[in-house]
Amino acid sequence: MSHRKWPWIACGIACALFLGMVCLLSAQAIDSVQTQTTPKKKTPLDLVLRSIAVLEWTGPAEKPTSSLLIPVTVYTDDRYMDGGDYLAEPVPLAVENGTQYVLEKSGVPQGDYDLNAAGKLRGNWFGSGTWEPLHAKNPYALVAASDSDRPHFGADSPSDEPPLPKLHRRPSPNAPKTPPPDPNRPIMAYGKPPQKSLADFTQTTSIARHQMIAISDAVTRDVHPLAYAWSDPTKKEAMEQKVQAIAEKILQQALQPKLATDASITAQAAASDQPKDTTPHLVRRPKPKPAAQVAKQPTAPANSTPQLVPVDFRCFALAYEKNPSQATPTCVWSGETAPQVTPKHYVTVITQQDIYGAPQLISQAETDATQLATHPSVRLVDAVDAAANHQAELMFEIDEAGSRQFGLYKVNGSKVKLAYVTKKLAF
């Protein structure tokens, strides 16, 4: 081999080594970028797991005559699941014995509700338990669950993985064992079935029932009040009057065609009742009376629209604000006509305050007792942060003819959107 070729061979080897080093460094850089951009996988404890329910009771809150807990939804994996069906093997997780709920009023805990029985009434699950005072300063702290073969919000994880979160539970060494289901019973109950209380509860009208939001969470969360804090009580009274005026205008617009039709029918009936006498009669003109003796004739009211009786008015700060004074109040007003008005009319409005302090209508519901099958009435239960994302929703009870539902509504700006609604409940 000629000595002249050695320099070229050495140059080729050097180039190959250089290219190899460049490729190796590029691969390492790509791996580093992929490692930095790959999102961290969520562990089970990072997931939001909340059971939202409504507690209904009759009698005083200190000593209820009867009470039932109606599961509404289980929020998990960024979705709303049916609280009456979630992990129903055979009892839904939301009403499992030993589960503890925190009763809330506008986000503020009012007490604990410990489930000790579950049943199925007319195709819908419910829970029953006892109302207890708050057992802790922060009732949302995670409580260890009692030993059970049944998974709580998922199967048990391997020993080398973090444990799956569980519903807020209060361990009780004397908790009753869960008997096997008996399909022949009219009410399938697990635990001690509250038969007498259940019978009294189902025979009570909805007017006599009280309602409160109940939450069972898997992790510790800070308590955040949702009621709007008015700087002056007179401002709240002024806002209520303005919102009620909006509701009365909605009722007037809805009844205007009916009122015009009724007035026309009344006029035609009055004209047809007058006797038709074509025979002329001679009459003496009466002497005019002094102006002071002329009695004033009663005039018909300009507006014969029935008045609304206020039933409920509440305002909330649905978005969490560091400075409460910067929150925008979202107000819900509900009213109905007096009992003597037939048919009874129901009006519910949702408003938000603008920059000038005036309420702006963002949603409305108007109906009467004859149209509930197609146009149900709505009644506010309370505000609740169902997804624990610092943006609360409004929960309404939707009353139809012979059935009802519970719906969660998100308020985003000037728009109201239905986020979740339960199946129809027959009780």
Secondary structure as GFF3:
##gff-version 3
##sequence-region A 1 427
A	DSSP	three_ten_helix	3	5	.	.	.	ID=ss1
A	DSSP	alpha_helix	6	37	.	.	.	ID=ss2
A	DSSP	three_ten_helix	44	46	.	.	.	ID=ss3
A	DSSP	beta_strand	49	58	.	.	.	ID=ss4
A	DSSP	beta_strand	66	76	.	.	.	ID=ss5
A	DSSP	beta_strand	79	82	.	.	.	ID=ss6
A	DSSP	three_ten_helix	93	95	.	.	.	ID=ss7
A	DSSP	beta_strand	100	105	.	.	.	ID=ss8
A	DSSP	beta_strand	108	121	.	.	.	ID=ss9
A	DSSP	beta_strand	124	132	.	.	.	ID=ss10
A	DSSP	beta_strand	188	191	.	.	.	ID=ss11
A	DSSP	alpha_helix	195	202	.	.	.	ID=ss12
A	DSSP	three_ten_helix	206	208	.	.	.	ID=ss13
A	DSSP	beta_strand	210	217	.	.	.	ID=ss14
A	DSSP	alpha_helix	233	273	.	.	.	ID=ss15
A	DSSP	three_ten_helix	291	293	.	.	.	ID=ss16
A	DSSP	beta_strand	308	316	.	.	.	ID=ss17
A	DSSP	three_ten_helix	324	326	.	.	.	ID=ss18
A	DSSP	beta_strand	330	337	.	.	.	ID=ss19
A	DSSP	beta_strand	345	353	.	.	.	ID=ss20
A	DSSP	beta_strand	359	368	.	.	.	ID=ss21
A	DSSP	beta_strand	377	384	.	.	.	ID=ss22
A	DSSP	beta_strand	393	399	.	.	.	ID=ss23
A	DSSP	beta_strand	404	412	.	.	.	ID=ss24
A	DSSP	beta_strand	415	421	.	.	.	ID=ss25
###
